């Protein structure tokens, strides 16, 4: 997926002004919601057809599930369609559960977020254990190397040799490495830190990490489709697959032995909506502690756009804050996004990781916020957008001869756009297009997809995969 830079900036502008509008003009069953959901489904149908999306999506607004739908196949080998009840490996979204377990123990006074790794896990053999704090493990500022990504070659060799470490083996393996930096001096995403946090949970509670998560979170929230380890065939079973969207092949699940604490859970979209919204009340953490994971003042700086709190990524588009987390294993990709100010939750789960769930969720959010803006603001934006897009474009890459493009496209094309209508062509032939996503338009009479990226236009024949690119 590609995003037009101007439209991405517009998305951030929309979310900047949106909190002040407070869904102006909405009433029971507002037509804006109907329009938003309709455009989302068109977009999801389109990426299923043109990009091979396979997965489940959910959108919840103020506790009401407005969309919970699946696309593609649960098992490509057996040609079994996905259904909303199907479960997916959620990879690093699991970190939020581990972080919440630690926060509950801190709330109860059983650990301190400023306490040291050496204090709670004395068997850890690594350097600076007396300086590394629990908080630093939570927000990836400990300096501990990520045993999966920072030592990728070594990890994959172990994986090929069917490495199945015990928890104690993982702790000693992680502790055998040098630090990337002194504790607290920088940020580097580390799966290793969450292995150590899960071990601390077991050390303090004297029960298994899995048992504690079930008793603290899964059972009270009634997350009946959420669990640990490999999913076994049966009701709700889903297999991941890889390869091109025309030739997909199943892929193996990750071994639970080395996803302990960092990503070894599965769930479905409806359960993750409950989980994402659970910090709105005090069922798991009290009034004070439920805000701590999302405290921006104490969060680590992840990049120019995002912070990392305690188990969650923290973003801000304009005045509208959100918390989120994504997850990735080979074949599996997931994303959970919650806007606390508007109580909007979006979940995207995929068993074909070539389609980025973050981009899918961001497009869904765009449709929601865009259609709920007052008409005068939407019209003013459309006028500005149309002015930037309209004009003449010249062929930059690709061949016109010997394929279907040459009949309708020339070495130069003109784009005419007004509001939600677009025409593409030249003096002798014009094609009507229908907008199917934030950045994509479908030719009405041809299996072609038009996408904007900066000052260029890419047109793809979705049947032959032929591509031509025009520049303004």
Secondary structure, 3 states (H helix, E strand, C coil): CCCCHHHHHHHHHHHHHHHHHCCCCCCCCCHHHHHHHHHHHHHHHHHHHHHCCCEEEEEEECCEEEEEEEECEEECCCCEECCCCCCEECHHHHHHHHHHHHHHHHHCCCCCCCCEHHHHCCCCCCCCCCCCEHHHHHCCCCCCCCCCCCCHHHHHHHHHCCCCCCHHHHHHHHHCCCCCCCCCCCCCCCHHHHHHHHHHHHHHHCCCHHHHHHHHHHCCCCCCCCEECCCCCCCCCCCCEEEECCEEEECCCCCHHHCCCCCCEEECHHHHHHHHHHHHCCCCCCCCHHHHHHCCCCCEECCCCEEECCCCEEEEECCEEEEEEEEEECCEEEEEEEECCCCEEEEEEECCCCCCHHHHHHHHHHHHHHHCCCHHHHHHHHHHHHHHHCEEEEEEECCCCCCCHHHHCCCEEEEEEECCEEEEEECCEEEEEEECCCCEEEECCCCEEEEEECCEEEEEECCCCCEEEEEC
